[in-house]
Amino acid sequence: MKQLFILSTLLMLAGCSELFGRTYTVDELVADEALLSSVMTECRNNPGELRETANCKNAEAADGKLRLQRMRRALGG
């Protein structure tokens, strides 16, 4: 019985870790705007728990980088 409990706990933890297991770099998020959008949505929907995670910080940096790139293009630079 104890082994079953341990196994089920490990499986639940493994399932949850897939959501937050991969950390994306700023460059990966800039290159894939759909991924950036989904990460930003997750971070904004749960800022209390996710605000300080690497993915949320990288997504904010990537969003800022893309905004600057768009402004430069709009200004003819």
N, C-alpha and C positions, 0 to 999 in steps of 0.2 A: 504494500500500500504506500509506503514511504517513497519507493522508487517511482511509482506512478505519479505521485504529487510533484516530485522533483522534475520528472520528464515533462509534465504538462506545464510547469512553471517556466522551464527553459524554452519550450516551444512558444509560449506566449511572449516571452522577452525577445525571442528571435523575430517574431512577427512584427513587433513594435519597432525594433531597431531598424528595420528596412526603411521605414518612413524617414528617419533622421540619420541613417547610417552613413550615407555618402555626403561628403563635404565638397561642394563645387567651388572652383576658383572664380575670381572676378572675370578673367578672360573667358572661361567656359560660359558663364552667364551672359556676358556681352555677346558672344557668338550665337547663343540660342535664346532669343527673346521669349519664346513660348515657355521655356524652362524658367527663365527669370520671372516671368509673370506668375507662374505657379508658386514659386518660392516666395515671392513678394506677397501673394495672397495668403499663403499659410502663415507668414510672419505677421501680417496685419490682422489676421483673424484670431491670433493667440499671442499678443505681444507680451503678456505677463510671463509666459514660459519660454518663448522663443526669441525674444528681442536680443539677448546676449549670445545667441548661438553663432557659430562661424558662418553658417549658411545665410542667416539674416544679415549679418554685418557685410558679407561679401555681396549679397543681393543689393543692399543699399548703396554700396560703392559702385557696383556695376550700373545701377540705375542712374546714379549721378554722372558717371562716365558717359553713358549714352545720351543723357540730356545735354551735356557739354558738346558732344559731337554734333548733335542735331542743331544746337544754337550756332556753332561755327559754320555749319553748312547753310543755315538760314541767313547768316550774315555775309555769306560769300567767301568764307575762309577755308 
